[in-house]
Amino acid sequence: MKIILIGIQGSGKSTQGTLLSKELGVPYLSTGHIFRDLAKEKTPLGRQIKLVMNAGLLISDKKTVKIVSDYLNRPEYRLGYIIDGFPRTLNQVENFKNGIDKVFYIKISDREALWRISGREAEREDETLMAIRKRIDLFHKFTEPVVEYYRHKGILVEIDGEQSIETITKEILKFLGKG
């Protein structure tokens, strides 16, 4: 089973990815986590990713598709996965050939996203108010067309992300025939 979780920063993608991974026995992969790990490396790629992320911008489509595809070619992802934070642009969708089964759009308001992120305990270096607002704007500009693409393909399920964590998990599992 190959599942994509889409949502604005703070929508709960990582929380749901982790819970669903345990429930379904499918590995979970977050591009945010991958990029933050790469940004810690003292390499040219790591430094570039860190600069881009701290500015609230998106990593280039070409780099993103290559990095994600390389990860998904690992043996642990052969039978399926849950991924969040990818694809974020229509160009990424077109260059990602991996037979997705279901896409869940965890929808929350911009206001809710800002409130949730500002309430987090450990503020990450890439979570300044300016960077968060920039990523929210980029989500609306580049990722909402991705949501529409998957809706048109008939594999998108929209979930109200302002419900309890447990309710969201139950809804997703229900749509997967596991609830």
FENUR-V702555 format. One line per field, one symbol per residue. phi: phi as a letter, one per 20 degrees, with the letter a starting at -180 (. if undefined). A space follows every 50 residues. Layout:
# FENUR-V702555
phi = ???
This chain:
# FENUR-V702555
phi = .dcdddrfgnfogfgfgfffgffemdfdcdfgfgfffffffecgffffff ffffeneefggfffffffffffefgfdfeqacccnbfdcfffgfeddblf ebcdeeecfgffffffffeffefefedfgffffffffffffdegffgfgf fffndecedffeefgfffgffffffemdd
